[in-house]
Amino acid sequence: MPQTKHGYTLVELLIVITLTALLITAGISAYSKAADIQASKSATETILTTLTSAQKAATSGKNDCTGAYLGEIITTTSGSSAMTITSSCQGGGGVTREVSLNTFTFATTTNITFRPLNQGVDTGLADFQYLDYTNSSETYRIQIDRTGAIKPQGKISQ
């Protein structure tokens, strides 16, 4: 009477290893995509919070200046991850603070001034200005118009 051997064949083991490798690869890809989406949402939220805060400070006519308060100036530099917010005062003496985006850099150099007491927004020569920011593969945009409307435009390129 022959004895039966219990175990797995080489083909069965190779199939299991291949399927496991495929599942791991798909999981890593999905995790990476989810992490990128979360990072872009975080960067967008940071920028929107900063812009809204500067706009509210200007609209309220905050006055920690010795001279006339001229508004809040937002400055970004292409290639930098920092956004500078300056309380502008006539004769100088305004307060400057910086907000940094961790994994994103600004794609454009921008100067936006929120004027005090609902006097609008200085967006330069255009009716609106874009604030573009990018990671290594995708660019996102926020639009600020002269009335002070801040509109996230979402992803504009890959």
C-alpha positions as CSV (number, residue, x, y, z in Angstrom):
1,M,0.0,0.0,0.0
2,P,1.6,3.3,-1.1
3,Q,1.9,6.1,1.3
4,T,0.5,9.5,0.2
5,K,2.6,12.5,0.7
6,H,1.1,15.7,1.9
7,G,2.3,19.1,0.8
8,Y,2.2,21.7,-1.9
9,T,3.7,21.5,-5.3
10,L,6.2,24.0,-6.6
11,V,3.6,25.3,-9.1
12,E,1.1,26.0,-6.3
13,L,3.7,27.8,-4.2
14,L,4.7,30.0,-7.2
15,I,1.1,30.9,-7.8
16,V,0.6,31.9,-4.2
17,I,3.8,34.0,-4.2
18,T,2.8,35.7,-7.5
19,L,-0.7,36.6,-6.2
20,T,0.7,37.9,-2.9
21,A,3.2,40.1,-4.8
22,L,0.4,41.5,-7.0
23,L,-1.8,42.3,-4.0
24,I,1.1,44.0,-2.2
25,T,2.0,46.1,-5.3
26,A,-1.7,47.2,-5.7
27,G,-1.9,48.1,-2.0
28,I,1.3,50.2,-2.1
29,S,0.1,52.0,-5.2
30,A,-3.3,52.8,-3.6
31,Y,-1.6,53.9,-0.4
32,S,0.8,56.2,-2.3
33,K,-2.1,57.8,-4.2
34,A,-4.1,58.3,-1.0
35,A,-1.1,59.9,0.7
36,D,-0.7,62.3,-2.3
37,I,-4.4,63.3,-2.2
38,Q,-4.2,63.9,1.5
39,A,-1.0,66.0,1.1
40,S,-2.7,68.2,-1.6
41,K,-5.8,68.7,0.6
42,S,-3.6,69.7,3.5
43,A,-1.6,72.2,1.4
44,T,-4.8,73.6,0.0
45,E,-6.4,74.0,3.5
46,T,-3.2,75.6,4.8
47,I,-3.2,78.2,2.0
48,L,-7.0,78.9,2.3
49,T,-6.7,79.3,6.1
50,T,-3.8,81.7,5.7
51,L,-5.5,83.8,3.0
52,T,-8.8,83.9,4.9
53,S,-7.0,84.9,8.1
54,A,-5.2,87.7,6.3
55,Q,-8.4,88.8,4.6
56,K,-10.2,89.0,7.9
57,A,-7.4,90.9,9.5
58,A,-7.5,93.5,6.7
59,T,-11.3,93.7,6.6
60,S,-11.5,94.3,10.3
61,G,-9.0,97.2,9.9
62,K,-6.7,95.6,12.5
63,N,-4.4,98.3,13.8
64,D,-1.2,97.4,15.5
65,C,0.6,100.1,13.5
66,T,1.9,103.4,14.7
67,G,0.9,104.9,11.3
68,A,-1.9,104.1,9.0
69,Y,-2.7,100.4,8.4
70,L,-2.4,99.6,4.7
71,G,-3.5,96.0,4.7
72,E,-2.1,92.4,4.6
73,I,0.4,91.5,1.9
74,I,0.7,87.9,0.9
75,T,4.0,87.1,-0.9
76,T,5.0,83.8,-2.6
77,T,8.2,83.1,-4.5
78,S,8.4,80.5,-7.3
79,G,10.3,77.5,-6.0
80,S,9.8,78.3,-2.4
81,S,7.6,76.4,0.1
82,A,7.1,79.5,2.2
83,M,4.3,82.0,2.1
84,T,5.0,85.4,3.8
85,I,2.2,87.4,5.3
86,T,3.1,91.0,6.2
87,S,0.9,93.6,8.0
88,S,1.7,96.7,6.1
89,C,1.9,100.0,7.9
90,Q,2.6,103.5,6.6
91,G,6.1,104.3,7.6
92,G,7.0,100.6,8.2
93,G,6.8,98.6,11.4
94,G,4.4,95.9,10.2
95,V,4.5,92.4,11.5
96,T,5.7,89.6,9.2
97,R,5.0,85.9,9.7
98,E,5.7,82.9,7.5
99,V,3.7,79.8,6.7
100,S,5.4,76.8,5.1
101,L,3.9,74.0,2.9
102,N,5.7,70.8,3.7
103,T,5.8,68.8,0.4
104,F,4.7,71.6,-2.0
105,T,6.4,74.6,-3.5
106,F,4.9,77.6,-5.1
107,A,4.9,77.6,-8.9
108,T,4.4,81.3,-9.2
109,T,5.8,84.5,-7.6
110,T,2.8,86.4,-6.3
111,N,2.0,89.6,-4.3
112,I,-1.6,90.0,-3.2
113,T,-2.7,92.8,-0.9
114,F,-5.9,92.6,1.1
115,R,-6.8,96.2,1.7
116,P,-8.3,97.3,5.0
117,L,-12.0,97.9,5.7
118,N,-13.5,96.1,2.6
119,Q,-11.5,98.2,0.1
120,G,-10.9,95.1,-2.1
121,V,-7.8,93.2,-3.1
122,D,-4.9,94.5,-5.0
123,T,-4.2,91.7,-7.6
124,G,-2.0,93.7,-9.9
125,L,-3.2,94.5,-13.4
126,A,-5.6,91.6,-13.8
127,D,-9.1,91.2,-12.3
128,F,-7.8,88.1,-10.5
129,Q,-4.6,86.4,-9.6
130,Y,-3.7,82.8,-9.5
131,L,-1.7,81.2,-6.6
132,D,-0.2,78.0,-8.1
133,Y,1.6,75.4,-5.9
134,T,3.1,72.1,-7.0
135,N,4.6,68.8,-5.7
136,S,6.9,66.8,-8.0
137,S,4.1,65.7,-10.3
138,E,0.9,67.8,-9.9
139,T,0.1,71.5,-9.9
140,Y,-2.9,73.0,-8.0
141,R,-4.4,76.5,-8.2
142,I,-6.3,79.0,-6.0
143,Q,-7.9,82.1,-7.6
144,I,-8.2,85.4,-5.7
145,D,-10.2,88.1,-7.4
146,R,-10.4,91.9,-6.8
147,T,-13.6,91.5,-4.7
148,G,-11.8,89.2,-2.3
149,A,-13.3,86.0,-3.4
150,I,-10.9,83.1,-2.8
151,K,-11.7,80.1,-5.0
152,P,-9.8,76.8,-5.0
153,Q,-9.5,75.6,-8.6
154,G,-8.1,72.2,-7.8
155,K,-5.6,70.2,-9.8
156,I,-4.6,72.0,-13.1
157,S,-1.9,69.6,-14.4
158,Q,-0.2,66.3,-13.8
